[in-house]
Amino acid sequence: MKPEPRRRGSGKQGSPAHTTADSTPTLGAAILAMSPGAALDELVGRSVLGLAQPGRPRGLSTTWDGARQVVAGLTKLGCFVQVQIHAGRSVCQVMRVLEGAAVAKQLAHAEGAEPPEAVAKAAAIACLQMQPHLD
């Protein structure tokens, strides 16, 4: 009698190891961990505003004018933006009303030390959530 070969993996055949949906929480956590500045500005510039010129300082995550640009980009995408300013921290929520629905879906919730940081992080996460997922 021959011994049975050992099975490797989870035992589920035909299922992919990871999907885009699995990576979304990890990417969201990475965005929340980013500091305001050039890297976050570039991410937001590309994902929200569609800017193609990398490396140019924009102040999207550090200035009120930058936050205004990000909010304008989100509203063009059909999103609602709420910002709460507290002592020492700010919170931003991005929501979108789905077609045919009477209620808004929350796409992102982010905190930052200053409002532009919170807006930039929430915007990047919202755009990530709006991307179609591969099944």
LINCORHU-V364379 format. One record per residue. PHI is phi in degrees with one decimal (NA if undefined). NEAR is the number of other C-alpha atoms within 12 Angstrom. Layout:
phi=PHI near=NEAR
phi=PHI near=NEAR
//
This chain:
phi=NA near=3
phi=-85.6 near=4
phi=-70.6 near=5
phi=-74.1 near=6
phi=-66.3 near=6
phi=-72.8 near=8
phi=-91.2 near=9
phi=-109.9 near=8
phi=92.9 near=11
phi=-83.3 near=11
phi=90.8 near=11
phi=-91.3 near=10
phi=-90.9 near=10
phi=84.6 near=9
phi=-98.4 near=11
phi=-67.9 near=15
phi=-67.4 near=15
phi=-141.4 near=13
phi=-121.4 near=15
phi=-60.9 near=18
phi=-62.5 near=20
phi=-66.4 near=15
phi=-84.6 near=17
phi=-57.8 near=26
phi=-62.0 near=18
phi=-66.6 near=16
phi=-65.8 near=22
phi=-61.5 near=26
phi=-64.5 near=20
phi=-65.4 near=20
phi=-66.3 near=35
phi=-63.4 near=30
phi=-81.5 near=20
phi=-69.9 near=29
phi=-87.0 near=23
phi=-63.9 near=33
phi=143.1 near=25
phi=-58.3 near=22
phi=-65.4 near=28
phi=-67.3 near=38
phi=-59.0 near=40
phi=-65.1 near=32
phi=-60.6 near=39
phi=-67.8 near=45
phi=-59.4 near=36
phi=-75.4 near=26
phi=-79.1 near=28
phi=-97.0 near=39
phi=-96.0 near=30
phi=69.3 near=21
phi=-78.3 near=21
phi=-102.6 near=14
phi=-93.3 near=14
phi=-76.8 near=17
phi=88.0 near=17
phi=-86.7 near=17
phi=-62.4 near=22
phi=-121.4 near=31
phi=73.5 near=28
phi=-63.4 near=41
phi=-105.5 near=39
phi=-129.6 near=31
phi=-127.2 near=23
phi=-65.4 near=20
phi=-63.8 near=18
phi=-63.2 near=31
phi=-61.8 near=35
phi=-61.2 near=25
phi=-63.4 near=29
phi=-66.4 near=48
phi=-62.3 near=39
phi=-61.3 near=22
phi=-64.5 near=31
phi=-66.8 near=36
phi=-67.2 near=23
phi=-64.4 near=16
phi=-83.7 near=24
phi=86.9 near=23
phi=-99.5 near=30
phi=-106.5 near=30
phi=-124.1 near=37
phi=-120.7 near=27
phi=-124.1 near=30
phi=-115.9 near=23
phi=-113.1 near=20
phi=-119.2 near=15
phi=-67.7 near=11
phi=86.1 near=13
phi=-159.0 near=19
phi=-133.0 near=25
phi=-128.2 near=30
phi=-128.6 near=38
phi=-120.1 near=34
phi=-119.0 near=40
phi=-129.0 near=30
phi=-145.2 near=29
phi=-84.5 near=20
phi=-78.5 near=17
phi=-59.0 near=10
phi=78.6 near=8
phi=-104.3 near=9
phi=-100.0 near=9
phi=-129.2 near=12
phi=-88.8 near=19
phi=-100.1 near=22
phi=-75.9 near=25
phi=-93.9 near=32
phi=-155.2 near=38
phi=-142.5 near=31
phi=-141.0 near=37
phi=-115.7 near=35
phi=-154.4 near=32
phi=-66.4 near=26
phi=-127.3 near=29
phi=-55.2 near=37
phi=-59.6 near=40
phi=-65.8 near=42
phi=-62.0 near=47
phi=-63.9 near=52
phi=-62.5 near=61
phi=-64.5 near=52
phi=-63.1 near=48
phi=-64.0 near=55
phi=-63.7 near=47
phi=-67.5 near=40
phi=-61.2 near=42
phi=-65.1 near=37
phi=-62.7 near=31
phi=-68.6 near=29
phi=-80.1 near=27
phi=-70.1 near=16
phi=-68.2 near=12
phi=-93.7 near=14
phi=-82.7 near=12
phi=-101.3 near=11
//
